Amino acid sequence: MYDIIIIGGGPAGLTAGLYGARARLNVIMLERLSPGGQILNTDLVENYPGFPDGISGFELVDRMRSQAENFDLVIQNEEVVELELSPEKKVVATNKKRMETRAIILTCGATQKKLGIEGETLLTGRGVSYCATCDGPFYRDQEVAVIGGGDTAVEESIFLTRFVSKVYLIHRRDKLRAIKLLQDRAMGEEKIELVWDTIPLKILGKDGVEEIELKNVKSGEVTHKQLKGVFVLIGTQANSDLVKGMVELDKDGFIITDNTMGTNIPGVFAAGDVRSKSLRQVSTAVGEGAAASFSAEKYLEGFQ
Ligand SMILES: Cc1cc2nc3c(=O)[nH]c(=O)nc-3n(C[C@H](O)[C@H](O)[C@H](O)COP(=O)(O)OP(=O)(O)OC[C@H]3O[C@@H](n4cnc5c(N)ncnc54)[C@H](O)[C@@H]3O)c2cc1C
């Protein structure tokens, strides 16, 4: 019987693990891949405090992992495939075994939706990005494309105009889905050019993005634009399938918590990108991981 099982080894899980292990609880963290999470996909993190010259995503999470392991956090490379959650009993089944625990912290993160076109995977991290807040400043005075038409795509296009010389906002329909206020702002921004009824076919380039191939879905015309960055902002999917039907989710599938990171099931907490919230970053994930661990500890002591 564990005190806490943490599911997911990204920044939120590693921080929850650090706090739990340092509090001398019997904690285990389960990660289906190598610990680190999404931030492993980025070369340079410039907006995590404490690193004035930036730090690679790999090094940042490697440091988080060593720090947690210094306090004897046990990390196991296993995928959680099923959960049994009730206030009285919590069972975690992985691809290898079944375990019982008194509390659970869900830090399964999120996955950026992909276009699934040629060049996307190859050039990810070399011009293809899923996060303008993270990577926008790398494209100073360059031309970029944003793919999408929802609130995030439009908001991030406006954000990108602070750095880039031009944003092609490429949308498959002739109307944006974003709220009117954002649409008006985007339309009034001279650096943003809306490219309607258009889908990307290929992202081209050798060592980095050089060109994007586009198709107008109405006329069938195929065109190319030369640019340095492609921001794919077509949505973020919560890795919450495990808890569907048990833990309360928002309309987009993200886990709803209170401000202690507690879910609707006593003893089940959530932190990081899998939570319903406004900003998905390392800095928010680690803060929530710490809070979730603290709350789990209080729950185990009977204070919550
Ligand atoms: C390309 C890119 C660049 C980014 N750049 C920045 C940046 O510069 N600055 C910044 O602050 N943020 C950046 N972010 C965002 C940042 O990576 C996330 O906000 C952060 O990683 C969230 O941490 P997390 O621990 O909540 O989730 P994640 O990092 O998503 O980690 C979740 C982990 O859970 C594991 N998992 C999921 N399901 C299971 C299961 N069933 N069993 C076992 N393990 C499971 C996953 O394998 C994963 O390792 C970037 C994101 C991307 C995609």
The ligand as an ORCA input file, in Angstrom:
! r2SCAN-3c Opt
* xyz 0 1
  C       7.096     22.015    -28.239
  C       6.779     22.540    -26.867
  C       7.528     23.562    -26.339
  C       7.265     24.047    -25.073
  N       8.028     25.051    -24.583
  C       7.801     25.545    -23.347
  C       8.598     26.608    -22.823
  O       9.503     27.109    -23.469
  N       8.298     27.026    -21.561
  C       7.288     26.491    -20.801
  O       7.117     26.902    -19.665
  N       6.500     25.511    -21.300
  C       6.718     25.029    -22.541
  N       5.914     24.050    -23.057
  C       4.782     23.568    -22.249
  C       5.283     22.551    -21.167
  O       6.039     21.538    -21.801
  C       4.110     21.956    -20.421
  O       3.321     22.979    -19.869
  C       4.604     21.045    -19.289
  O       5.432     20.023    -19.790
  C       3.434     20.419    -18.542
  O       3.932     19.532    -17.606
  P       3.023     18.330    -17.054
  O       3.892     17.596    -16.103
  O       1.736     18.843    -16.596
  O       2.667     17.406    -18.323
  P       3.537     16.721    -19.454
  O       4.792     17.439    -19.692
  O       2.592     16.539    -20.583
  O       3.911     15.293    -18.840
  C       2.941     14.298    -18.664
  C       3.639     12.952    -18.592
  O       2.680     11.950    -18.237
  C       2.964     10.761    -18.939
  N       1.746      9.944    -18.994
  C       0.563     10.276    -19.575
  N      -0.323      9.263    -19.429
  C       0.319      8.288    -18.729
  C      -0.067      6.982    -18.264
  N      -1.292      6.489    -18.503
  N       0.831      6.240    -17.574
  C       2.097      6.718    -17.337
  N       2.526      7.926    -17.768
  C       1.640      8.709    -18.442
  C       3.423     11.273    -20.310
  O       4.206     10.288    -20.988
  C       4.232     12.511    -19.931
  O       5.599     12.218    -19.746
  C       6.177     23.522    -24.322
  C       5.405     22.484    -24.847
  C       5.693     21.994    -26.116
  C       4.848     20.866    -26.679
*
